[in-house]
Amino acid sequence: MSQTDNAADIVPIKRPVRWHIFVFMLPALIVYSAVMVLPLIETLRLSLYNTVDGQPAFVGLANFKVLFGDPRWARDFWNALVNNLIFFAIHMCVQNPIGVALAGLLSVPKLRGVAFYRTAMFLPTLLSFVIVGFIWKLILSPIWGVAPWMLDLIGLKFLFAPWLGQSGPALIAVSLISNWQYIGIPMMLIYAALLSIPEEVIEAAECDGITGWAQFWKIKLPLILPAIGIISILTFVGNFNAFDLIYTVQGALAGPDMSTDILGTLLYRTFFGFQLQLGDRSMGATIATVMFLIILAGVSLYLFVIQRRMRRYQF
């Protein structure tokens, strides 16, 4: 029998279809589609419709023209967008660097009480935003708050002002409250990334005489850049979806004088209405669509541009 006949007699093995994988994934797929995919599609669809003579009618991009072209809508939208960018910039310049610094301190081998410090700094993240907002409104109150008294103890009472009631510092104050609550997230992620660095790398650096903060800047920091990138994009997505804390501290009108108004609070007032303002589902969906496109653009920039450069730098 020749080798050709043997090859002809070989029957390829057919792998069985693993239907059980689909069965186990089906519940999660159904829940995710019902909670995330279908509402997103409906929001995108609703932004292209409006109510004409009491009936929904397809208007194309007319809602977007109103949002960007009408003076009242454009003023409120651009004010909210600029405030949102400032809100995000404060988080990137305050929350994430402090989170990286705290993670670096917690990763010091000789530091005592690491578990206590780690738990204490992560604890505010577990609190409800309602509790956090109410507590900080009490702390910063010029009437019964403890902030003036605490500043008076160190001779700095002259620095105190009703920050939440002034148009200038109100947004900065709310942003710093948000930083205080969520600083535990970047701290824990960076801390986990630092612990995952191989001991061989650290030992090699110590053999070369690189220790202390020099070791952190030259060895550890480049290795945790992917984690810092993930934290940055999570901060971006979270800030442009923010609503709860500002609503709790400053209300739906995001006072004073709309100085703390961001896209989330603008969306809430537009879609559901507030006080004498009636809700407009079509314009609310239009604002939500613009928010989705902004977040999509930021995530795409990170995935296709920044992440590739970080991979080249790392490898």
Salt bridges, closest charged atoms under 4 A:
GLU42 OE2 - ARG45 NH2 2.55
ASP76 OD1 - ARG75 NE 3.82
ASP261 OD2 - ARG269 NH2 2.88
